Amino acid sequence: MISTASYSYKDNIDEAINKLKKIKLQNNGEYLLLFTVQHDHSEETPVEMVSIKNFIDTFPEKATLYWNLFESSDKHVTLFTSISI
């Protein structure tokens, strides 16, 4: 089974991450996680990195997770999921 979920956020990356947290993660799942963040020189970027790390830590230990971070003016969090059934 393959699925995709993508959520945009305006101010705080947790807006999108909280929506993705509702997805049930499987031990045998393979996941591709993509974060797009806007580059700026404010102090918000380290806060976003903490949120990203905390979300990544919620994935099952036996799951396969690949993730990447891109700079973009469009702020999204996208999760591609592949689960053997």
CYANA upper distance limits for C-alpha pairs under 8 A (distance plus 0.5 A):
  1 MET  CA     81 THR  CA      8.32
  1 MET  CA     82 SER  CA      6.12
  1 MET  CA     83 ILE  CA      5.68
  1 MET  CA     84 SER  CA      6.76
  1 MET  CA     85 ILE  CA      7.21
  2 ILE  CA     80 PHE  CA      7.87
  2 ILE  CA     81 THR  CA      6.00
  2 ILE  CA     82 SER  CA      5.01
  2 ILE  CA     83 ILE  CA      7.07
  3 SER  CA     80 PHE  CA      6.37
  3 SER  CA     81 THR  CA      5.66
  3 SER  CA     82 SER  CA      7.19
  4 THR  CA     78 THR  CA      7.68
  4 THR  CA     79 LEU  CA      6.18
  4 THR  CA     80 PHE  CA      5.02
  4 THR  CA     81 THR  CA      6.71
  5 ALA  CA     20 LEU  CA      7.91
  5 ALA  CA     78 THR  CA      6.19
  5 ALA  CA     79 LEU  CA      5.78
  5 ALA  CA     80 PHE  CA      7.14
  6 SER  CA     76 HIS  CA      7.26
  6 SER  CA     77 VAL  CA      6.16
  6 SER  CA     78 THR  CA      4.63
  6 SER  CA     79 LEU  CA      6.79
  7 TYR  CA     16 ALA  CA      5.68
  7 TYR  CA     17 ILE  CA      8.50
  7 TYR  CA     19 LYS  CA      7.92
  7 TYR  CA     20 LEU  CA      8.34
  7 TYR  CA     76 HIS  CA      6.05
  7 TYR  CA     77 VAL  CA      5.99
  7 TYR  CA     78 THR  CA      6.97
  8 SER  CA     15 GLU  CA      8.41
  8 SER  CA     16 ALA  CA      6.39
  8 SER  CA     74 ASP  CA      8.27
  8 SER  CA     75 LYS  CA      6.12
  8 SER  CA     76 HIS  CA      4.63
  8 SER  CA     77 VAL  CA      6.83
  9 TYR  CA     13 ILE  CA      6.48
  9 TYR  CA     14 ASP  CA      8.46
  9 TYR  CA     15 GLU  CA      6.18
  9 TYR  CA     16 ALA  CA      6.07
  9 TYR  CA     75 LYS  CA      6.32
  9 TYR  CA     76 HIS  CA      6.64
 10 LYS  CA     15 GLU  CA      8.36
 10 LYS  CA     75 LYS  CA      7.52
 11 ASP  CA     15 GLU  CA      8.40
 12 ASN  CA     48 GLU  CA      8.01
 13 ILE  CA     17 ILE  CA      6.85
 13 ILE  CA     48 GLU  CA      6.73
 13 ILE  CA     51 SER  CA      7.87
 13 ILE  CA     75 LYS  CA      8.48
 13 ILE  CA     77 VAL  CA      8.38
 14 ASP  CA     18 ASN  CA      6.18
 14 ASP  CA     48 GLU  CA      8.41
 14 ASP  CA     51 SER  CA      7.15
 15 GLU  CA     19 LYS  CA      7.45
 16 ALA  CA     20 LEU  CA      7.04
 16 ALA  CA     76 HIS  CA      7.68
 16 ALA  CA     77 VAL  CA      6.65
 17 ILE  CA     21 LYS  CA      6.70
 17 ILE  CA     55 PHE  CA      7.67
 17 ILE  CA     77 VAL  CA      7.46
 18 ASN  CA     22 LYS  CA      7.66
 19 LYS  CA     23 ILE  CA      8.45
 20 LEU  CA     79 LEU  CA      8.21
 21 LYS  CA     55 PHE  CA      8.39
 25 LEU  CA     29 GLY  CA      7.57
 25 LEU  CA     59 PHE  CA      7.12
 25 LEU  CA     60 PRO  CA      7.44
 26 GLN  CA     60 PRO  CA      7.27
 26 GLN  CA     63 ALA  CA      7.33
 26 GLN  CA     83 ILE  CA      8.06
 27 ASN  CA     60 PRO  CA      5.89
 27 ASN  CA     61 GLU  CA      7.50
 27 ASN  CA     62 LYS  CA      5.61
 27 ASN  CA     63 ALA  CA      5.24
 28 ASN  CA     62 LYS  CA      7.06
 28 ASN  CA     63 ALA  CA      5.85
 28 ASN  CA     64 THR  CA      8.12
 28 ASN  CA     83 ILE  CA      6.97
 28 ASN  CA     84 SER  CA      7.67
 29 GLY  CA     63 ALA  CA      5.66
 29 GLY  CA     64 THR  CA      6.87
 29 GLY  CA     81 THR  CA      7.36
 29 GLY  CA     82 SER  CA      6.30
 29 GLY  CA     83 ILE  CA      5.12
 29 GLY  CA     84 SER  CA      7.71
 30 GLU  CA     63 ALA  CA      6.44
 30 GLU  CA     64 THR  CA      5.13
 30 GLU  CA     65 LEU  CA      6.47
 30 GLU  CA     81 THR  CA      6.41
 30 GLU  CA     82 SER  CA      5.58
 30 GLU  CA     83 ILE  CA      6.81
 31 TYR  CA     63 ALA  CA      8.09
 31 TYR  CA     64 THR  CA      6.56
 31 TYR  CA     65 LEU  CA      5.25
 31 TYR  CA     66 TYR  CA      6.72
 31 TYR  CA     79 LEU  CA      7.34
 31 TYR  CA     80 PHE  CA      6.15
 31 TYR  CA     81 THR  CA      5.25
 31 TYR  CA     82 SER  CA      6.89
 32 LEU  CA     65 LEU  CA      6.46
 32 LEU  CA     66 TYR  CA      5.40
 32 LEU  CA     67 TRP  CA      6.10
 32 LEU  CA     79 LEU  CA      6.30
 32 LEU  CA     80 PHE  CA      5.49
 32 LEU  CA     81 THR  CA      7.11
 33 LEU  CA     65 LEU  CA      7.93
 33 LEU  CA     66 TYR  CA      6.74
 33 LEU  CA     67 TRP  CA      4.97
 33 LEU  CA     68 ASN  CA      6.96
 33 LEU  CA     77 VAL  CA      7.89
 33 LEU  CA     78 THR  CA      6.28
 33 LEU  CA     79 LEU  CA      5.14
 33 LEU  CA     80 PHE  CA      6.90
 34 LEU  CA     67 TRP  CA      6.17
 34 LEU  CA     68 ASN  CA      5.59
 34 LEU  CA     69 LEU  CA      6.47
 34 LEU  CA     70 PHE  CA      8.21
 34 LEU  CA     76 HIS  CA      8.45
 34 LEU  CA     77 VAL  CA      6.23
 34 LEU  CA     78 THR  CA      5.60
 34 LEU  CA     79 LEU  CA      7.00
 35 PHE  CA     67 TRP  CA      8.36
 35 PHE  CA     68 ASN  CA      6.81
 35 PHE  CA     69 LEU  CA      5.27
 35 PHE  CA     70 PHE  CA      6.75
 35 PHE  CA     75 LYS  CA      8.21
 35 PHE  CA     76 HIS  CA      6.55
 35 PHE  CA     77 VAL  CA      5.16
 35 PHE  CA     78 THR  CA      7.07
 36 THR  CA     69 LEU  CA      6.31
 36 THR  CA     70 PHE  CA      5.25
 36 THR  CA     71 GLU  CA      6.01
 36 THR  CA     72 SER  CA      6.22
 36 THR  CA     74 ASP  CA      7.35
 36 THR  CA     75 LYS  CA      5.63
 36 THR  CA     76 HIS  CA      5.76
 36 THR  CA     77 VAL  CA      6.90
 37 VAL  CA     69 LEU  CA      7.88
 37 VAL  CA     70 PHE  CA      6.79
 37 VAL  CA     71 GLU  CA      5.49
 37 VAL  CA     72 SER  CA      6.18
 37 VAL  CA     73 SER  CA      7.62
 37 VAL  CA     74 ASP  CA      7.83
 37 VAL  CA     75 LYS  CA      5.76
 37 VAL  CA     76 HIS  CA      7.77
 38 GLN  CA     71 GLU  CA      5.88
 38 GLN  CA     72 SER  CA      5.61
 38 GLN  CA     73 SER  CA      5.63
 38 GLN  CA     74 ASP  CA      7.66
 38 GLN  CA     75 LYS  CA      6.99
 39 HIS  CA     71 GLU  CA      6.33
 39 HIS  CA     72 SER  CA      7.62
 39 HIS  CA     73 SER  CA      8.29
 40 ASP  CA     45 THR  CA      8.12
 41 HIS  CA     45 THR  CA      8.27
 43 GLU  CA     47 VAL  CA      7.86
 44 GLU  CA     48 GLU  CA      6.83
 45 THR  CA     49 MET  CA      6.85
 46 PRO  CA     50 VAL  CA      6.89
 47 VAL  CA     51 SER  CA      6.92
 48 GLU  CA     52 ILE  CA      6.66
 49 MET  CA     53 LYS  CA      6.60
 50 VAL  CA     54 ASN  CA      6.59
 51 SER  CA     55 PHE  CA      6.69
 52 ILE  CA     56 ILE  CA      6.70
 53 LYS  CA     57 ASP  CA      6.70
 54 ASN  CA     58 THR  CA      7.33
 55 PHE  CA     59 PHE  CA      8.01
 59 PHE  CA     63 ALA  CA      7.39
 59 PHE  CA     65 LEU  CA      8.31
